Each structure stands twice: as structure tokens, then as C-alpha cells.
Amino acid sequence: MSRWTLPVETFDPFRLWLHRPLIDLGPAPAAPSFLVRAIELDYRSMIEQVSGPRIQISISPSFRDALAAAVGRPEFAVRTCGALPEALRTERWSTLCDLVESWSALPREQRVRVCWTLAKLGLYDDILTLVPEIPIAAIEHDEPGAALAYLRAWARSKKWLDNEEDGFSIGEFAAIALNAPPGITRIDAAYEMVRQHAKHSGAVAECVRWQTVHLAAIESATDLDDHTRALMLSRYHRVGAFIPQFRGDAAAVDADMTRAEELARSAHRNDPGQAIAADEMLYAALESRIKEALWIRDTTLALDRADEYIALSPSSARGYMHRAEVLFRAGQWTRCRTDCMEAARLAPPHADEALFLLGQCYEKEDSPDEAIGAYLNVLRTDPLAISAAERLVELAQRHARPALRDWVTGYTGHLLSLEPVESWPAPYRDLPAPQPTA
């Protein structure tokens, strides 16, 4: 009997097929999401022991839990590659385990490639076990030392955001940005300093300071090929657009974002790896441009950008979720519902968000029973979703659903009694309105 010859009721075969490399490094679908493409590129680089294009998209540690739950296979919710039972390992997963186990014998360049594969799989615990704290002298010495320090800082930051790691400081990236040899790692660390300040502190002066370091890092990396340089500059302008956005300067935001988009479109696509990396950078730029269009309250422009965004990665829930949010703002409830259902079907991520927005659409359409069903599905996906529980309380009271009212009132009280999980500051979600231009 095949290891996957199981009754269909025990798992979701569609989501398993769609996300298979994320689950156990099994075969990828014909048109995978960028999350899956990222794994495929880094795994190939690791096996062939060659440098290749790396795309920036990543997952949180808890994503593995959500994915295992979504496919109905909780045994795949592992945080280290060795924790997966041998009977469930694919040949490629076993190869990764063998490399982790032989870590001390690996060349340092190969250690970096192994850690990138682990990072793309969300196996950050393995990285923190394998890579000790790297002293400044080792960061200064060569690219592998700097890269391993970066990967350790990246793993700690991802776990910190999931409330699984204490004591992380963005100073860990600063040490790399200031001390790594000229090259990709110095650029990545400087970019991360701008992004972290924009996302979590809102300190515009710090964003400006580190954006200067960021540009200097790109300019000092004289060995970058034209393709990589274009992508690094695209990312530079994209993250830099936060600075004028915090000031309400819509024209300057448009200038930065237009340049970011142009650079991503113009990057060489001479081979499949280059094409994936360039498309993924354009994907990130279009995502920011959707948000920019919503910021200036232009839903028509946001929809145009969302359409292209989905076309770049039609198997990803993220695009449908972004378009659904635009459609909701535009009051197009039927189209919004369609995108919500597709996002929920392709998820994770975004299943709970899609189902909640679906419930909101049904409420707008005065369809309480359908809204109740959507909110109950939110709670199946995320039992701690207090907003869905609160909407159910109101709907049950307003539409005389006594059994539901009694249950959800008690359940909501239980949720409110729980100690809240610390949420990190997100100033980029509360930006000032754009200022009128002359």
C-alpha cells in the first residue's frame, strides 16, 4: 500500500497536491505558487551545490501547523526535519535529513544552502540548532560566515513574530549590514533594517538612515550581475516607498513604486530561474502597488493591479484575498464572495481572513444564514477568532437562533477570558492619509 493510499476523508487531496513540497518535499504541481517555487529553487541549489536565484517569499513557523491542519495530516506539523517519522519521508526529505545530520562535515558554502532550504520550509528550529551565534570577526571574514549569521537572525525574527522566541533584536541584522563583506548578504541585512523599522517601529528617521546604508550596500556589491542588481534595486525602491508614505506624500510614493515596478519588469528572464526570480519581485511590487492604490482610494486602479497580481500566481490564495478586499471596498459583494471562496480553497495562508470577509459579504447582502455558516467556518479554521465569534453573537441574537446564541455567548466569554497573545506594533497598517498635491 502506498503511503498516500488513504481514505479521502482523512485528508484534503487538493491542498495536499497544491502544497506538497512544503509538506514533505514531494512533487510540485505544474503551476506552483511562489512559496513552492522558492523551495524548489533552494533545494536544487543545495543538491547541485551551485549558486542560483533565490526568491524572497517566506513562511512563518506556525504556517506548517496551519498547512498540516488544512490537509488533514497533523503528523506533518513538524518544526525540524528529523521530527517527521521515517515512514512519511520522501526521498528528498530524507536527503535533507542526511545533510543536517552530516552538518559538521559539510563545506561552509553547502551549510548556507542547507539553511536556505530549511528556511523556505519554515524549519527555523533546525537553523537555530545548527548555527551558533556568529561573532563579528566571522561576519567580516567572508560571505558564508555573514550568510549563516543572517540566516540565524532571520530564523530568530520569524520565531519572534510568532511569539516563539524571546530577546530578538533587529540589531542582529544591523551587525550584518555594517560588517558583512560586500555582496548579497550585506544587501539583505540592510534591506531588513529598513523593512523592520517601517513595519514595527514606524521610525521614519531610522528608515532614512538605513535606506542610505541599503543603497551603499547595493553599490558596493560590484560582482552582481545585471539581473540581480535590477532585482535588488527594485526591492530598494519598494521598501523606500514607506518613507514618503509615512509623510503622506503620494507623489513620492508613486515615484518610488513606479521605479520598483519598472526594474522588476526589465530584469532579465534568460532562463527559468531568472524568470521566476524576476516575476516574484514583480509580484511583490504589484502587491505594494495594490495597497498604494487603496491608500489613495482608487479602487479601479487597485483592481487592475490585483488582476495582474493573480495572473502571476493563480494558485496562491494571497492574490484572491487582495482582490476580494478591493472588491469589498468597491461594494461588489458577489465578485468579492467568489474571490473569498477561492482564497479559502487555496489556503493556507488567509483561510480565516477569506471566510471572515465572506461572512461580511453575506451580511451586506442580508443573508444571515450564509453569514453564520461562514463565521462558523472561521472558527473551525481558527478557534481563537474572536471577531467571528462576536459577529455570531450579534447574528444569533438578531435572527432568533437560540441554540447558537447560547453556545456562542459562552464561547465568546471563554475567548475573552484568555490571556491575549502579544501583538507586535504595525505602524505601516495605520498610515496617514495622502496629502493633496498641487
N, C-alpha and C positions, 0 to 999 in steps of 0.2 A: 504493500500500500504506500502511495506517495505521501510525503509529509504534509501535502496540502489536500489530500483526499479526505475531506471532512464534510459533514452535512452543511449545506449552505446556511442554515440557521445559526451556526456558531460564529460566523464572521461575515463581514461585508466584502464580497468578492470584488466589487467595482473599486472601492477605495484601496483594497489590497493591491490590485493591479496598477492603479494610478500612482501609488506612493511606494511601490515595492523596494526600490533601492534605499530609501530612508529607513525601511523596516529591517531589512536583513541583507542589503546589497544584492538583492535578486535582480532579475531583468527589468530594464526600464521600458515604459510604453513608447510607442512610436513618436509621439509628440509630447515629451515630458515638460513639466514646469521647470522654471529656473532653479528651484530648490533641488530637483532631481538632477538637472544638468550639472549643477555645482559639484555634486557627489561624483558623478561620472568623470568629470574633468580631473578632479583631485585624485580619485582612485587610479585613473590611468597614469597620471604623472608619478604617483607613488610606485606603481608596479613597473613602469618603464624606466624609472629613475631619471627622468628628464624634466626640465622646467617647461611649464605650459601655461596657457592663460588661466587665470583664476578669477572667478566672478565673486562679487561681494556679498550676495544674499546669504543669510544665515538663519538659524533657528535657535530658540531658547531651550534650556534643558527640559522644561516642562512640556515642550512640544512633543517629545517622544511619548510622554504619558497620554497626551490628547490623541495622538495618532494611534497608539495601541488600543485605546478605548474606542476610537472611531471604526477601526477594522474588526473590533470584537475579539482581539487577541491580547489580553493583558500581560501575557508572558513576554511580550516584546517591549514592555516598558522598562528597559534596562538603561542604566547610566554608565556602564562600562562594557566594552565589547566582550570581555570574558564572562560576564554575567549571563549571557544568552546560553541556554542549555545546548550542548553539542548536537543533540538530535535536531535542533531547529536551525543550525548554522548552514548557510550556503557555502560553497567553495570559496567565494570571495570573502565572506565574513571570516572564515577560518584562516585565510591568508592574512587578513588584518590582525587577527589574534596572534598569529605566529610572529608577525613583525613586532607587535607590542611586547611579546614575551622575550624576544631577542634584542630588545632595545639597547642594551649595553654594548652589543657587538655591531650596531649599525653606524655607518658613517653619519656625521652630523647633518649633512645635506638631506640624507634619507630620513633622519629623525624629524626634520622640519616637514617633509612631505607626509609622513605618517600622522603628524599632529594636525596638519590641514585636513586630512581625510576624517580624522576623529572630530574635528571642529564642525565640519559640514554635516556630520551625523548627529551632532549635539551631544557627543560623548566627552563632555568637558572634565568629568571626574578623572578619566584616563590621562588627560593632558596634565592635570594638576598633580597626579601621582608620578608621572614620568619626568616632568620638568621641574626642577627645584628653582628657588628664587635665583635669578641671574644677576651677578654683580655688574656694576657699571663697566669695569675693565673688560668683561666678556662681551658686553653690548658694544663697546667701542672697537673690539678686536676684529670682528668680521661679521658678515651678513648672517650666517647660521646662528651665531650667538644672539644677535639682535632679533632675528626672527623667532627664536624659541622664547625669548623674553616677551615679545609681542603676543605670541600665542598664549602664554601663561596669563598675561594681563587680560587678554580677550576672554579667556575662559573664566577668569575671576569676575570680570564685568558682567558677563552673561548670567552667571550664577547669582551675582549680587542683585541684578534686576529681578530675578525670580525669588528673592529673599532666601537664597540658599548659601550665601557666602557673606561673612562679616568682614569689615575692615578694608574693603576695596576702596582705592582712591584713584582718581584719574591721574594723579601724579605718577602712577606706574606707566602710563602712556607718555607722560612728559619726559621721563628719564630716557625713553627710547627715542622720542622725537629730537631730543637735544644731543644724544650721544651715539646713535647708530651711524654706521658708515653711510655715505650717500647711496641711495637706492630705494627700492620699493618699501622696505620696512620703515625707513625714516618717513617716507611719504604717508604710509598708512597710519603711523602713530600721530603725525601732525594733523592729519585729517580727523583722526579720532578725538584729538583735543578740541578742535573746533566743534565737531558734532556733539560731543559730550556737554560742552558748555552751552550750546544752543538748546539742546534737548532737556538738560537737567538743572542748569543754574540760571539761564537767561542773562548771563553777564556779558553784555554786548562788548565791553572793553576787552574782556578776555577772548571773545571770539575774534575781534580785530587783531589782537596781539598774536594769537596762534594762527590766524589766516596768513599773516606775514611769514611766520615760520613754515607754514604749509607750502606757500609759493616758493620759498627759498629751497625747500627740500626737493621740489619738482625740478627746479632749475639746476640744482647741484647733481642730479642723477643723470650724468652725461651719457651713460650707457643704455638709456631707454631707447627702444625702437619707436618709430613714428606712431605705430598703433597704440602702444602702451601709453606713450606721452599724451596722445589725444584723450584717452580714457581718464588719465589722471587729471588733466586739465578740466575735462567735463565735470568730474566729481568736485574739483576745486571750486568751480563757479556755482555748482548746485548747492554745496554746503555754505558757500559765501553769501548766497541769497538770503540766508537767515538774518544777516546783519542789517540790510536795509528794511527787511520785513519787520524786525523789531522796532524800527523807527517809523513805520507806516509809509515808507517811500515806495509806492507801487512801480514807478518808472524804473528805479534802480533794480528792483526785484526782477522786473521783466527783462532788463538788460542782462543780468547775470544768468537767468534761466534760459533766455534765448541762446546765449553763448554755450551754455551747458548742453542744450539740445543739439545745436549745430555741430559741436565737437563729437558728440556720440554718433550722429548720423554720418559724419565724414570719416570716422575711423575705418581703417582697412578691414575688409572682410574677405581676405585672400584664401582662407582655409576655414573648415568648420569650427575650430576652436576660436579663432579670431571673430568669426561671425557671432558665436554665442556670447562672447565677452562684450562685443560692441552692442549687440541687441539688449543685453542685460543692463548695460549702462544707459542706453536709451530708455529702457523700461523704468529705471529709477528716475530718470529726468522727467518722463511723462507723468509718473506718479506725483512728483512735486509740482508739475505744471497743472494737474487737476486741482490740487489743493490751492495753488495760486489763483486759479480761475474762480474757485469758490470764495476765496478771500476777497476778491474784487467783485463778487456777486454776479458773475457772468456764467449762468448755468449752461447756456448754449455752447460756449467755448469749453466748459468743463466736460460736457457730453462728447464733443468732438474728440477731445483728448482721451477720454475714457474709452471710446470705441477703438482707437488705435492701441491703447494700452492692453485691452483684452485681446486684440488680434495678435499681439506679440507673444502672448502666453495664454491661449484659450483653455488650457487645462488647469489653470490656477484660480482658486476661489477669490484671491485678492482683487482681481480686476472687476469681477462681477459685483463684489462688495462696494468698491469705489463707485461704480456706475449707479448702483442701487441708491447710494447716499445722495448722489446728484439728482437722480430721478425723484427721490422723496422730497428734496428741496423744491423741485420744479412742480410738485403736486401730481406727478404721473404715477398714480398708485398701481395700476395694472402692470405697467412695464417694470416698476420697482419690485413688485411681488415676483415676477418672473426671474429677475436677477437674484433676488434673495434666495429663491429656491435652488437656483443653480449654484450659488455660492455655498449653500448648506450641503448640497450634494457632493461638491468637490472638496469640501473642508475635511481636515483642518488645513490652515487656521481659519478663523472667522465664523465657525458654525453658530456659536451663541449670538454673535452680533447680527448675523443674517436672519436668524429666527426671530430675534427681538424686533428687528426692523420690519420683518414680515408681519408680526403682530401689530405693529404700529400702523402699517398699511391697512390691515383689516379693520382696525378701529376707525381710521379715516373713512373707510367705505361703509361703516356701520354694519359690520359683520362680526358680532361679538363671539359667536361660537367658534368661528375660524380663528379669531384673535386668541381666544382661550387655548385652543389647540396649539397655536404657535408658541405661546408663553410656557405651556406645559413642556413642550419640546425643548425650550431653552433650559428649563430646569433639569431635564434628562441629560442634556449636554454639560451643563454647569450647575450642579446642585446648590452653589453658593450665589446664584444670580439674583441678588436682592431686588433689582429693578423689575425683573419679570415677575417675581412673587408679589411685589406691590401692585403691579398692573392687574394681576389676577384677583387680588383682594378687591380692588375697585370694581372690576367687571362682575365678579361674583355677587357683590352687594347690589350693584345697579340693575343686574338682569336676573335676580332671584334664582341663584344657583346655590341652594343652602348647603349641600354636601361639600361642594368645592369651597364655599365661603368658610365653613368650619375648619376644614383641613388647612387651607392656605393661610388663614389668620393665625393659627397656631404655628405653622411652619415659618411664617414671616417673623413672628415673635422669637422663634428659635434663632433665626439668622441674625436678628438684631442683637441677640444676647451674646453672640460670638465676638471674640476679640478681633477687631479689624486687622487685616493684613496691611502692613505699612506700604503705602504707595509713594513712589519717588516723584519729586517735583517734575512737572512737564510744562514749562513756560511756553513752549512752542505751540501748545494747544490753545493758548489764550492770548493771541497776538492782537496788537492794536489795530483798529480799522485803518484801511489805506487812506492816506491824506489826499484831498483833491489836488489835482495838478493844474498848472496854469494852462 
